[in-house]
Amino acid sequence: EEFFAALDALLRVRCALILGLPSGDAITAQVIDEALVPKGLKAESAETLRGLFASVDAAKFSSAAESTELTQLQAQADATLEALQALEGGIR
């Protein structure tokens, strides 16, 4: 649970910073397509980001994830955060 809560907060805050929003609470899959992709987020990274948000949402309603799933999600999160960081760097 802690992993998913931290991942959710980190992704939402990073997206909010890129979009100049005061909080990550407003970040949805729709915002990814309508705002982040036009700013230059690659389609593959956008798809992974949507998947990560879906995994976080699913974790809120299911039992603990297995370690292999967490390892895979961590790898996806790392790659997506690198893409978001690159995007943020290009905006400044």
C-alpha positions in Angstrom: 0.0 0.0 0.0 2.8 2.4 0.9 4.5 1.8 -2.5 1.3 2.6 -4.4 0.5 5.7 -2.3 4.0 7.0 -2.8 4.0 6.3 -6.5 0.6 7.9 -7.0 1.7 11.1 -5.2 5.0 11.3 -7.0 3.5 10.9 -10.5 0.7 13.3 -9.8 3.0 16.0 -8.3 5.5 15.6 -11.2 2.6 16.0 -13.8 1.2 19.0 -11.9 4.6 20.7 -11.9 5.0 20.2 -15.6 1.5 21.6 -16.2 1.8 24.5 -13.8 -1.1 23.2 -11.6 -1.2 23.8 -7.9 -1.9 20.2 -7.0 -1.6 16.8 -8.5 -5.2 15.9 -7.5 -6.5 17.1 -10.9 -4.3 14.8 -12.9 -6.3 12.2 -14.8 -5.8 10.1 -17.9 -7.6 12.8 -19.8 -5.1 15.4 -18.7 -2.3 13.1 -19.9 -3.7 13.1 -23.4 -4.9 16.7 -23.5 -2.0 18.4 -21.9 1.1 16.2 -21.5 1.2 14.7 -24.9 0.9 18.0 -26.7 3.7 19.3 -24.5 5.9 16.5 -26.0 5.4 13.4 -23.8 5.9 10.5 -26.1 3.0 8.2 -26.8 4.7 5.2 -25.2 5.4 7.2 -22.0 1.8 8.4 -21.9 0.5 4.9 -22.3 2.8 3.7 -19.5 1.7 6.6 -17.3 -1.9 5.7 -17.8 -1.1 2.1 -16.9 0.7 3.2 -13.7 -2.3 5.3 -12.6 -4.6 2.3 -13.4 -2.3 0.0 -11.3 -2.4 2.5 -8.4 -6.2 2.7 -8.6 -6.5 -1.1 -8.7 -4.3 -1.4 -5.7 -6.7 0.7 -3.7 -9.3 -2.1 -4.0 -7.2 -5.3 -4.0 -4.9 -7.3 -1.8 -1.2 -6.7 -1.6 0.7 -6.9 -4.8 3.3 -9.6 -5.4 7.0 -8.7 -5.4 7.4 -9.4 -9.1 4.5 -7.0 -9.9 6.1 -4.4 -7.7 9.5 -4.8 -9.4 7.9 -4.5 -12.8 5.9 -1.4 -11.7 9.0 0.2 -10.2 10.8 -0.3 -13.5 7.9 1.3 -15.4 7.7 4.1 -12.9 11.4 4.9 -13.2 11.2 5.0 -17.0 8.1 7.2 -16.9 9.6 9.6 -14.3 12.7 10.0 -16.5 10.4 10.9 -19.5 8.5 13.4 -17.3 11.7 14.9 -16.0 13.0 15.3 -19.6 9.7 16.9 -20.5 9.8 19.3 -17.6 13.4 20.2 -18.5 12.3 21.1 -22.0 9.5 23.4 -20.8 11.7 25.6 -18.6 
